[in-house]
Amino acid sequence: MSAAQRRSAELEELIRQDPGRFRVLTGDRPTGRLHLGHYFGTLHNRVRLQDLGVETFLIIADYQVLTDRDVADRLDERVEDLVLDYLAVGIDPARTTIFAHSAVSALNQLLLPFLSLVSVSELSRNPTVKDEIAHSRQSAVSGLMFTYPAHQAADILFCKADLVPVGQDQLPHLELTRTIARRFNDRYGTGGTPVFPEPDALLSAAPLLLGTDGTKMSKSRGNAIPLAAGADETALLVRSAKTDAHRHIAYDPEARPEVSSLVLLAALCLGRDPHEVAADIGDKGAAALKATVTEAVNEYLAPIRERRARYAQDLGYVRQVLRDGNEIANEVAETTLGEVRAAMKTLY
Ligand code: TRP
């Protein structure tokens, strides 16, 4: 088990004992409708933490969309879609502050002192950024691509979050956030009182769901089952999913990744053990497996889809949720920026 996983297990225990002592910040880039991979990977866990009573900030990272593309088409609609998905899965705006980072000026101002605390070589050796550059469709790498991890540190530190539930790919950004917090405190902290906490990543045991083509489920690969898909669309997507040549259905993620991912998806929706789900299908083959998956997904998502459709009828409410969240985030960010100014002796 890696150090980050061990630490996450310890943190889970502390959360159970005293959820009120933690503040969570996490979020997404608004690049399209969320899918089942997001749901079982992160959304489910966010709702769990919220329901345990952990104070939660949920950031919609709209500037971050511009890291690997020149134009972000209709960001406003993407942001609305994201808020709808959040509300549909059970994020409760009374307990979770949903906001967009572009709407919070004081958060963005933190980027300048933060950038002064990191070197160009630290920014350019970030493995996640390197990977994103390798897959970028831009002809030239933008300055935002190199600096967005420092911006993400501002996303996290403006509200002094101490827990950041993320996937493995975000660990380099968390490490940079901790470095920035530590350096800021060392350089500007007075009387040993740190301005920023050093936040921890909270890794959840996220199941790896494959998309319909057998590679990781992802918005950009067109292989995902969106939460908002209709029952018929879901049936078509599941029917198109890649399987293999063996008739007997078994749960064996190493040897049979595509079939096992479908079994796992059904099991997650049914709240059952994947081996048992596979055993029930046995020799009935891939068609029977897909029928089981379609029914399980559609049943599981029915209330989520129903809520989403209801909120979609009331976009005024959806926008108000975001405006309210932005207002709270602005207050928090102003307070933090005030402390930063005081520490840096730039209060004029
Ligand atoms: N980089 C994250 C992603 O691509 C999104 C994000 C932006 C984020 N700011 C954040 C996640 C702060 C956690 C904390 O998914």
Boltz pocket constraint, residues with backbone or C-beta under 6 A from the ligand:
constraints:
  - pocket:
      binder: B
      contacts: [[A, 25], [A, 26], [A, 27], [A, 28], [A, 29], [A, 59], [A, 61], [A, 64], [A, 152], [A, 155], [A, 156], [A, 164], [A, 165], [A, 166], [A, 170]]
      max_distance: 6.0
